Amino acid sequence: MAKVYFEKLSQLIFDLDIDGEVSAELETKHFFSGAALYVNKAICVSWSPGGLAFKLSETEVNRLLSNGKAKPLKYFEKGHIKEGYAMFENPESSKKVRWKSYFLKAIGQVL
């Protein structure tokens, strides 16, 4: 299953030309049942069966959670909430361009 998310995340990064937007080293890897984007060896984005998650500022995460646009990130149903991340369910139902600013903000969080 991780291969599917690896391919989805890799394609989205390519389609949005994220590599062309940042000078840092980007690497997409498999993890658990999904895939993650690493920048300078730090994770900042993940895509798994739960959705597409971005590492964002605490203020932005709280805003997205409180207005119902995102959910807390949990890698397992009964697992703990991964602080500092906002997860968007069904990311493929949105236009790809919606995600570009989130990628850039997430990358900025780890640089």
HELIX and SHEET records of a PDB file:
HELIX    1   1 ALA A    2  ASP A   15  1                                  14    
HELIX    2   2 GLU A   58  SER A   66  1                                   9    
HELIX    3   3 PRO A   91  SER A   93  5                                   3    
HELIX    4   4 LYS A   96  TRP A   99  5                                   4    
HELIX    5   5 LYS A  100  VAL A  110  1                                  11    
SHEET    1   A 6 LEU A  26  PHE A  31  0                                        
SHEET    2   A 6 GLY A  34  VAL A  39 -1                                        
SHEET    3   A 6 ALA A  42  SER A  48 -1                                        
SHEET    4   A 6 GLY A  51  LYS A  55 -1                                        
SHEET    5   A 6 LYS A  82  PHE A  88 -1                                        
SHEET    6   A 6 LYS A  71  LEU A  73 -1                                        
END                                                                             
